Amino acid sequence: MTTHFIGIDVGTGSARAGVFDAAGSLLAHASRTVQMHRPSGDIAEQSSAQVWDAVCQATQQAVARAGIDPASVAGIGFDATCSLVVQGDEPLPVGDPEHPERDIIVWMDHRAVDQAARINAGNHEVLKYVGGRISPEMETPKLLWLRENRPQVFAAARHFFDLTDFLTWKATGSTARSVCTVTCKWTYLAHEGRWDGDYFRAIGLGELADEGFARIGTQVVEAGTALGSGLSPDAARAMGLPAGIAVAAGLIDAHAGGIGTVGAGDPTASLGYVFGTSSCTMTTTREPAFVPGVWGPYFSAMVPGAWLNEGGQSVAGAAIDHLVTLHPAHAQATRAAQDAGKLLPEWLADQAGAAGDAVMQARHLHVVPEFLGNRAPFADPHARAVVMGQGMEVDVPSLVALYVAGICGLGYGLRQIIDTQAEHGAGVSRIAISGGAGRHPLIRQLLADATGLPVDVTACPEPVLLGSAILGAVAAGAHADIPAAMSAMTRVQGSCQPAGDDVRRLHDSRYRAFLQLQAVARQIRADTPPTP
C-alpha cells in the first residue's frame, strides 16, 4: 500500500490539512475557518474547541478529496500560530467571563504590553535569547497578564499550552511540549535543556517554577518526535482516521514553513520568509548569532542541532489589507475583485502586473507598514505606520499604486532585518518564500527587487503544510531525521532574480527613504509626551 502523510496547519484565520505522498507531492488539501473575537485592536481571542473541530473537519475533507485509503496514512504533523491556550477541568475564559469558550489568547493579542515592558526592565539573562527584549506576543507576558488580571482563571488552569502543543495533546493525550514552541515563545533554554526558575520568580510567575513547571511542560522533545501511542481513539474518530497513526511533536507555523522551503537548498544560505497575516524570517546558523531586536538565537528550534534567529513583521498581509481600506476606491476595487472571483490583494496584484513597471507606479508613494508595531529589528510594539506621498486621487489606479507601495514597504522592512542580521554574523544570500500572501508572482518579484536577493519558490504550493507533513514522516520512521526528510521531500521550482540598473537604483533610493521615515517616526514618538 502507498504510504501517505498529513500536514495540519492552524493559522490565524483557518485550519488547513494537506495529504502528501512519500515524495512530498501534495495530493489534496482542505480548509475550515477559525473564528476570532476582536473587541478592540489589542485583544484577539479564539476557542480551542472550535479550532479542534475545524482541524478535524479539514482533515476529513482533505482525505476524501485525495481519494486515499485512510489506513495508508502513516504519520501526522501539526503546526500552529504561537497562541496561548488555557485548559482546565472546565472551559476557562481568558477575557469576558460570559464567554468561557474563548480560552485562547491569540499570538497577535497585545494586552500584555505593560507586562512585557516590566519584564524587559529586569534585563534578565534569558532575554539574551529573545534578541534582548521580550515581545507581548510571547507567552510569559501573557501568563503574567492572566495572573494579574484573571487570577481565578490562572489558578484553575491545569495546562498552559502553545497552540501547537495543544493540538498534539488533543490528538494523542501526550503533554510533551515541542522544543520549538517552548524555546521560541516561553524562554525555555534548549541549549541547556532547562527552564530558568530565577527568571520566572523575578517576573512574578514564581509559582510555575515552584510547581516544577508542571503546567507549562516537564517533557520537552524535538519536533518530529513520535508522541504517546499515536492518534488516540477519540481523535481518530473525530478525524476519520485509524487510531495509532504516528503523531509528531509539532512546530510553530512559520517554522513549519521554514522546514518546507529552506530544505530544498542549503538551510544556512537561505532565509525562510513566511508571508501570511504576519511575516516571519527564519535564519539558520551553525553557531549562535546574537542579533539585537531579532528573536533568538534558539537551539534546535527548527533544524535539529542548528541555531535559529527569528524576525519578521507583526502584520504583513494584514497590513496590506488594512492599508488599502484607507483609499477611497477600496469599495469599487472590492466589487471588481468579487466579480473576477478573486480576493482583493490578488486582484490588485494582477492590475499592477498588467500595467508593467510596478514600482514606477508607486515611485512617489512611501509606506512604512508598521500598523501593529515593529517586530524586528527594533522589537517595538508601539511603532506605527507611516504613509507619505498621497494626493487627492480617488481612482483605482491610485489604489493599485498604494498597494504596490505597501508591498515595497514590506520588502524594505525585510531588507532591514537581513542587513541587521548580516551585521551580527547571520548573513544569507537567498530568500525562500512560503505563506499564502506571497503566492503571487508580482509580490515575489517586488520582494526580490526590494531586497536585492533572489527569491526561491518551492515546487510545493503549500510549503507550510509540507513542513508539518515532513514531521509526520519522521515520526512514522519514513526518514531518519528532519534534515533527511527535508532533502527528500522539498524541491525548488524556480527563482525570481532581483532587477538591476534603473530599477535597482530606484529601490535603493526608496529603501533609504524608508529608513529615514521610520527613524523620524520613532523620534517624533520619543519626543512626544505620553497621554495623561
N, C-alpha and C positions, 0 to 999 in steps of 0.2 A: 504494500500500500504506500502511495506517495505521502510524504510527511509534510505537514503544514504548521505554520506558527502564526500566532495572533499578536498584533501590537495594539495596545489600547492607550489612547491619549485623551486626557481631560484638560481642555484649555479653559480660557476664561468664559467662553460662551457656549461651548459644546463638548460632548463626549463623543469620541470617534473610535472606531475599531477597524483594523485592516487585516486581511488574510494574506499571508505570503507563502511562497514555496521556499524550498531549501536554498535556492539561488538568490533569494531576496527580491523576486518579482512580485509585484502587488497584483493579486487576483481580483480582489473586490474590497470595497470599504463602505462604511455607513456612518451616519452621524445623527445624534439626537441633541436637542437644545438643552443647555443647562441654564436654569433661571438664576437671576441675580436681583437682589434687593439693594437699591441705592437711594436712600432718602436724602443724601447730601453728597457733595463732592468728596468728602473724606471717608465716608462709610460705604463698604461693599460687603454684603453677606450672602451666603448660599446655604442650601440644605444638603447635608450629606446623604440623606435618604433619597432625595431627588437626583443627586449626582449618581448614586449607585444604580438607581432604576434606569437612568439614561445610559450608563455603561452597559447594563445587561441587554437593553433593547437594541443598542447599536451593535453589540456582538452578535446577537441572534440574526439581525438583518444582514450583517456582513457575511456570516457563514452561509446564509441562504442565497445571497447574491453570488457567492463564489461557487456554489453548487458542489461543495465538497462533502464528504462523509465526516460528520463531527468527530468520529473516532480517529480520524487521521491527524487531528491537532495534537502535537506533541508538547508544545510549550506556549506559555502566555507571558507577555511582559507588559508592565504598566509604566506610564509616566503621567505627570500632572503638574499643574501650577503649584508654586510653593505657598499654598494657603494653609492656615491653621485650622485643624478640625478638633473640636472638643467633644469627647464622648464620655457619657456617664451611664448609670443604670436606667436613666430616663433621659429624654431629649433636654439639652441644656442650651438656653438662648445666649448667644454672645452679645446681643443687643436688647431689643424690645422684649420684655418678659412675656408679652402677649403672643409672641411667635417663637416658641421653643424649637420649632423645626429649623430655624436659622442658626445652625451650630458651626458654621464655617466663617472665619474672618478671611476674606479673600486677599490674595497677595497685594493687590493694589490699594487696599484699605490703608488710610493714613491716620487713623485715630490715635496711634501711638507715637506721634511726632514728639510730644513732650518727653515721653519715657525714653525715646531714642536719644534725645539731647542730653538727658541726665546720665544715661549710660555712657555716652561719649565723653562727658565731662570727667568721668572717672578714669579715663585713659588706661584701662586695664590691659594687661599683656595680651589677652586673647584678641583684642581689637587689631593687632598687627596682622591677623589672618582674615580680616574683612576690609582691607585697604585703609585701615586706620580709623574708620568711622562706621558704626553700625547703622543700618537703614531701618526706618519704621516699617518697611516691607518684610523685614526678617521676624523670626518668631519670638526671641526673648523680649523685645519691646512690647509685642502684642500680649505675651503672657503676663508681663508686668502690668499692662493696662487692665487686663482681666482681674488680676489680683487686687488692684487698687479700686476698680470701678464696678466689678461684679464679683465680690469676694465669695458669695454663696455658690456661684457657678464654678469659680476656680476650685473651691474646696470640694465640691461634689464630683468633679471630673475624675474619672478613673484613668483616662488616657488623653494625652495631647499628642496628636499626630500631624505630621506633614501630610498633605492630601495623598501623595503617592503611597505613603506607608499605611494610610487608612484603607486605600483600595486593596493593597496586598493582604491586609488584615481581614477585610471583608471576604476576600477570595479564598483565604487559607486558614484563618484563625491565628496565624503567627503574628506576634507583636514585635518581631525583629524589625529594626529600622535600617534603611539603606544608608551606607556611609555617605552617599551623595547628598541626601536631604539634610542629615543632621550636621554634616560638616559645613555645607554651604549656607544654611539658614538658621542653625541652632547653636553655633560656636563649639561643636564637638571638634577636638583636636585629633584628627585622623592619623597624623604622622606620629602621634604619641599614643594613640589608642585609648583616649580617655576624655571625660568631661572635666572641666576645671571648677571644682566646688567653690573655690575662693571667689571666682567671678560671679557665680550665682548668689553667693552670700552678699557680695559687695553691692549688687544692683537691687537687692530686695526680694530675691527669689530663693532664699536660703533653704526654705522647706523642701524644695525639689532636690537639693543636694542632701539634706538630712534624710530624705526617703531613699537615698541611694539611686536617684534618678529613675525610679521605677515607672513614673508616669510619662517620661519622655524617652525612655529606651535604655535598657540594660544590655541588650544584644544588638550589636551593630555589625552588619555584614556588607560585603562588597556587592555592588549591583551585578545582577546575573546569577546570584546565589539561589539555588532552589530552596523554597521555603516550605516548612512543615511537611505535610503529606500530600502536597499538591492541592489542586482545586477541591474544595470541600463539597460534600453532597448538596448542601443548601445553595452554595454559589453555582454549582454545576446546573442545578435545576433552573435557577434564575437566568443563566446564560445559554441554556440549551446545549450544554456540552457534557461529556462524560466526566465523572469525578476522577480525581487522581492525576489530572494533567499537570505537568510541572509548571509552577508559577515562580517567576523570578523576582528577586528584590529589584525595585524599580529605580527610576531616575526622575529628576525634575524635568519638565517638558523641554526646556531649552537644551539640557544636557543630552536628552534623547535625540534631539535634532543634531547636536554635535556628533554623536555616535553614528548617525545615519548619513552624515555628509563628509566629515574630515577623514573618515576611514577609507575613502576612495583614493586618498593620496597620502602624503606624509603628514601625520597629525601635528607635528611640531612646526610645519611650514605654513599651515593653513589656519586662518581664524574662522571658526564656525560662527556664522551670523544667522541667528534665528529671528526672523522678521515677522512678527504677528501683531497682536494687540499692543504689546510692548516689544522691545527688542533685547536680545541678549547676545553678547560676544563671548565666545569660549576659546581661550588660547591655552594650548598645551605646551609645557616646558619640561625638560628633564631635571632641572634644578629649580628650587623655589625662586620666584621673582616677586619682590615686594614693590607694588605699584600704588602710590597714593591715590585714593579715590576709586580704585578698582578692587572688587572683592577678591579675596584670596591672599596668598596662594593656598589652594586647597589640595591636600594629598589624596590621590586615588578617587577623586570626586567624579571623574568622567572616565578617563582611561586608567585602568589599574596600574599602580606603580609610577604614574606621572603626576606632575603638579598642574593645577588649573588656575587661571585667572579669569574672572567673570566680570564683564562690564555690561554696558547696554544703556538703553534709554527707557525711562519709566513709562512713557507712552510713545508708540511709533505708528502702527496702523491706526490706533485710537486717536493719535494727534492729528493725523491727516483727516480722519473722519470729522473731527471737531473743527479743524481749520476751514474746511470747505463749507461748513454750515454758516460761517460768518459772512459768506458772499451773497449778494442779492440774487444771483442766478441759481442759487442752490436748488430751489424748488423746481425750476424749469429743467435743470440738468437731471434731477432725480426722476422726473417724469420721462425724460428721453431715455434714461438708462433702463427704467422699468419697461418701456416699450420695446427696447432692444433685448430684454431678458437678461440684463446684467446688473451687477452691483455697481453703485456709483463710482467707486475708485477705479474699477476695471474700465468702465466706460470713459472716464476722464483720461486714463492712460491711453486708451485707443485713440481718443481725439488728439492728444498731444503727439502720439506717434505718427498719426496720419498727416499732421501739419508739418512734420520734419523739424530738425534742429531744435529739439525740445528746450534745451537750456536757453536758447536765444529768445524763446517766447517769454522767459521769466528773467531776462537779463537785468531788469530794473527792480525786481522784487526780491526781498531777502526775508527769510523766515528762520528764527531760532525756535524750534518747536518744543520748547520745554514747558508744556502746559501743566505737567504734574511733577515738576522738579527735574533735577539733573541727577541721574543715577551714577554716571561716570563721565569724566574723571573727577568731579567735584563732590560727589556724594551729598548733594544739596537738595533736600526735599522742598525747600522754599523757593527755588528758582521758578521763574515763569517765562512764558513765551514772549518773543518779540516778532512783530510783523512790520516791515518797513518798505515803503515804495508804492503803496496802493494809491490809485487815483479815484476818479468818480465813475469808472466804468462799471456797468451793470450787466454786461452781456456774457454769454457762455465762454467765448474765447478768453476773457479776462479771468474767469473762474478756472479754466484749464491752466492758465499761466500761474495762478496762485497754487494750484495743485502741484505743478512741476517745481515751483519754488519750495514747497513743503518737503517734497521728496529729496530735493537737493540739500535742504537743511538737515534732514536725517542723515544723508550721506556725509555731510561735513562733520556732524556730531560723531559719526563712526570713524571718520578720518582722525578726529581729535583723540579718540580713545586709542587708535592704532599708534599714532605718534607718541602719545604719553607712555604706552606700554613699551615701545621700542627704546625710549629713553631710559627705561629701567630694566632692560635685559629680556624683554618678552616680545621681540620683533617677529613679524610674519611677512611673507611675500605673496600670499594669495588669500582670497576670501571664498569660503564655501557656504552657500546660502541655502536656507530652508525656511519654512514657515509660509502660511497662506498669503501674507501681504507681499511676499517677494516673488510671486509666480510670474508676474507679467514681464515679458522681455524688455519693455521700456524701463521698468524700475531697475532691473538688473544692470542695464547699460548705464543708467544715470548713477547708480551706486559705484560702478566701476570707474566712470569718469570723475565722480566727485572725490573718490579716494585715491585714484591713480593706481589701483591694483586690479589684477584680473579677478573676475567673479566666476567661480566654477559652479556649474549646475549639475546636480546628480541625475542619473538615469531614472531613479525612482521619483515619481511625482509627489510622494508623501514621505519625505525622509524622517520626520518625527515619528510617524507610525513604524517605519522601518527600524529606527533605533530601538524602539520597545520590542519589536519582533526579534531583533538580534539578541536581546536579553533573554527572551523566551527560548531561543535556540541554544544559548549557552546553558540555561537551567536544565534543558532537556538532554544535554550531553551531546548535541549535534556538533558542537565546536568546543575546543578545549578551553577557550577563554574569549573575552571580548575582542582583543586585537585580531585573533584568528577569524572570528565571526565577521568583524568589520571588513577584513580583507576579502572574505569570500562572498559577502552579500551586498557590498556597495560598489558603485561604479560612477565615474564622471561621464556625463553625456556630452558636455561642451563647455566652453568658457566665453565670457564676454570680456573682450580686451579693452582697456581704457583708451579713449581717444587721445590724439596728440595735437600738436600745433595750436591753432587758434582756440579750439575747444578746451584743451588742457590749460592754456593761459587764462581763459575766462573762468574756469573752475578754481584755479589758483587764486585769482583776484577775489572771487566770491567767497572763498574759504577765509581769506584774510578779513573780509568784511564780516563774516560770521563770527570770527573770534573777537573782533572789535565790538560788535553789537552785544555779544554775550558778556564781555568784560564790562561794558558801560552799564548794562542792566544790573549786573552784580554790584557795581559801585554805587549806583543810584539807590539800590535797596539797602546797602550798608550805610549810606548817608541819611536815609530817611528814618526819622524817629518812629518807634513802634506805636501802633494804635493803643491808646489808653484802655 
